[in-house]
Amino acid sequence: MENEVMDYDIGLGGSGGGGEDDGLYIEQEEDEPVVDGSPTAAGSSAGAGAVGGFQGSASLETYIPEADPDLEPYEGMEFESEEAAKAFYNSYARRVGFSTRVSSSRRSRKDGAIIQRSFVCAKEGFRNLNEKRTKDREIKRPRTITRVGCKASLSVKIQDSGKWLVSNFVREHNHQLVPPDQVHCLRSHRQISGPAKTLIDTLQAAGMGPRRIMSALIKEYGGISKVGFTEVDCRNYMRNNRQRSLEGDIQLLLDCLRQMQAENPNFFYAVQGEEDHSTGNVFWADPKARANYTYFGDTVTFDTTYRSNRYRLPFAPFTGVNHHGQPVLFGCAFLINESEASFVWLFKTWLAAMSGCPPVSITTDHDSVIQSAVMQVLPDTRHRFCEWHIFKKCQEKLSHVFLKHPNFEADLQKCVNLTESIDEFESSWFSLLDKFELRDHEWLQALYSARSQWVPVYLRDTFFAEMSITQRSDSMNSYFDGYVNASTNLNQFFRLYEKALESRNEKEVKADYDTMNTSPTLRTPSPMEKQASELYTRKLFTRFQEELVGTLTFMASKAEDDGDVTTYQVAKFGEDHRDYYVRFNVLEMKAFCSCRMFEFSGLLCRHVLAVFRVTNVLTLPSHYILKRWTRNAKSSVLLEEHISDVFSSYLESHTVRYNTLRHEALKFVDDGAESVDLYNVAMAALAEASEKVSLETKNEGRISANNGRFRDDSRRNGIQANHKNRDQNKGSFAQQLSEEDMDTKIHELMQEVESANRRCEVYRGNLLSVLKDIEEHKQLLSIKVQNVKLSMRDGPQKILEALSVGSCQDF
């Protein structure tokens, strides 16, 4: 807000007449300037030395400025107006080296018009430390005291002729005056001229900041003293410009939002405070954004780093990840300020627009104000700080380390992203600090204190929809990248906003088309891979396929068996030092890996898939297929209905039965081998069980033999039923059958499926036998190769003998 001339009706000679402003910046003085429209800014009114040969202490000496008598005020001097008197005294103050302000005025009792005005040195009076507005509150950044009780002043009063007469002039000061090269720092003399304003407006419209603009002005005018104002003045002028332009453009934004809501009642928008004031925070969400949240609102990213327009307002989008791994919009906001109250209002408003359903997790900038707002509005949501922003801030806070140690960034990335456990991270972190002597770095200490909210190893138990446990968000604000920049104003923003939405929607449509109309290349004969290719979107299937193929290089061995849950040790071939542990409950078909990839990303890791391989789990259990990653993510069809075909159901149920029987049989074998008596009892029990299984197998075979005739009869009955009800279109074949016939049909079909299952099991057993033979042959070949290598020391003759012996053994 620009400064205004203020009148204080407190009479003449008041020592504390001038009020103290709070100001916009800490450098600002509390005194009111004389010149209208001069920027509120910082300035020192204390000089560095005496002027005109004056010496002595400001508190004890009197300083009489030397000036041209023709340009110095005197009692009885007349001016055409109050403004002329004020301008003359301020011009005089600039020449001799002090700053002025309005002190007091007197009004007429008849009509209230000002009839007397006093202008004083800016150091007149003393600060009122008992003032009510400052007495009861804590001052975080107290200003320096500038008032020292100076008596220098000029008083004028209006005459009957309408002219203003100097009634009193005090020339002497009790403080040192400012030399000419520092006068431009005095508050009442800092003025932005018309040409300077024009240049600032032009450079501001081009997207330049106050620092660069000030550098251009200094170069243009030939020095800071000739510019006539400071960088803070420039900042305030630019802010006032933005504020004036903002009111009109925000109104245009609100008009646009009102029109959108009128066209579609599901369009949501809200304004903090009074909507008519056009300066409050604004939030909006279109119907598509609200619908997307119902499908993909489990994890949300909130970003305030956009500087998408010349007002430098934080444009804050809420985004997520769709079933193709693409960014998707959940709403947008313009925040006039980034106070805690603004963020609390925004989160509450956004949550209301999203039907009051909080997300599982949210990712934001590393900011204590946002953190406090999230805790208030989303207490049950896991809050993560964006790792990308933290590493970017590292480059600023630790620039000297980055320059001195080129390997520091790589070591830090490794410490944060490649550690597998909390203990490993903490050990690596402190080793890193010791290596680069950063133990006492305050910012790193604060970062370590917040480690549970940004280091992946602490966050892997929560869903963040990331494709891998080491993936980090390279840019949270990628949704609008390429469409908005620092020079985009609000009028341009909405047009570019619509273009960004169109582009993102088109990319999603293209991904949907590719998923539905093309088939991926399968890389294994696994039924699980085929199942995943029919369920997941193309992007997600590709990611799952990488994990599935990756199991070929991993070995899973049983580490512990406590009954229902078996623990497997999984490690990559040749990397036994880095292993993972998978706890597998065969009865519930649930597996938990120490890497926590499924909890973090919603996709099974290669470690669990390796355990599934060795335990003959041939398809993905339904609870490991998140609907949000499937091609039917936006469909109302339940995922379980989609995957409940006969083949998948058989494979899953057969795997459960197979593993359960094997688990129980192994326990039976362990008990039966304890002694000879137990062995005999166990063998007898096995013989009895074998007879019962054989008898049941024969019964199932006789039932299966009649399946053909039953199918013919049922088909004929079905055709007759369809002819009978063709016009009415009522009933079905199942409704025409009696309850007994229906039960019989179901039983017969189940028996037929079981018969096919047994045949498949035989084929699978034969295949496993062949694979086992191949593995044994590979081991024999490996032994022969080793023998050949060892025999190379003894000459060619022994090599030939070894080869001939090996060949005879093969035959």
FENRAFEN-V748253 format. One record per helix or strand of 2 or more residues. SS is the DSSP state (H for helix, E for strand). FROM is the first residue (numbers start at 1). TO is the last residue. If there is no record, write none. Layout:
SS;FROM;TO  SS;FROM;TO
This chain:
E;63;64  H;69;71  E;78;79  H;82;96  E;100;107  E;114;121  H;132;135  E;153;158  E;164;170  E;172;173  H;180;185  H;187;189  H;194;205  H;210;221  H;224;227  H;231;263  E;268;271  H;275;277  E;282;285  H;287;296  E;299;307  E;314;321  E;327;335  H;340;353  E;361;364  H;368;377  E;382;385  H;387;397  H;399;404  H;408;417  H;422;435  H;442;449  H;451;453  H;456;458  H;478;480  H;490;517  H;527;535  H;538;553  E;554;561  E;565;572  E;579;585  E;590;593  H;597;601  H;606;614  H;622;624  H;627;629  H;639;642  H;646;672  H;676;705  H;707;724  H;733;736  H;739;794  H;796;810
